[in-house]
């Protein structure tokens, strides 16, 4: 009869075989970092507002779908006009708009005006933009 040799160590490895490490990714630190970043962005996102402070009027209107950031014109109560965050003269508005509009006259433009602004100043800016051929002009208000 034959005699079988059994291993008493219970490891199941044969003599001469070496331990092979398994390649596994530990995702716990990555998840921790992602959660911290999520919390940071949730806190800072509401603080990111357009650069020129303006007291917008309130209106009951639904929000527009914003796929990309539109060009913004701001008219302050003292009559100053800003294109994005740069103060410009009203006479230079159309030339600057045409220069930076990536989609030509189809570019979305948002007009923000302080509620204490003279109605004539707002209409002057709107008329200039419309005469230049821009068709996507929207007025910005504060939601209730």
Beta strands, then each sheet from edge to edge (+ up, - down):
strand 1: 58-59
strand 2: 71-75
strand 3: 81-83
strand 4: 86-88
strand 5: 108-113
strand 6: 136-139
strand 7: 142-143
sheet 1: 1+ 7+
sheet 2: 4+ 3- 2+ 5+ 6+
end
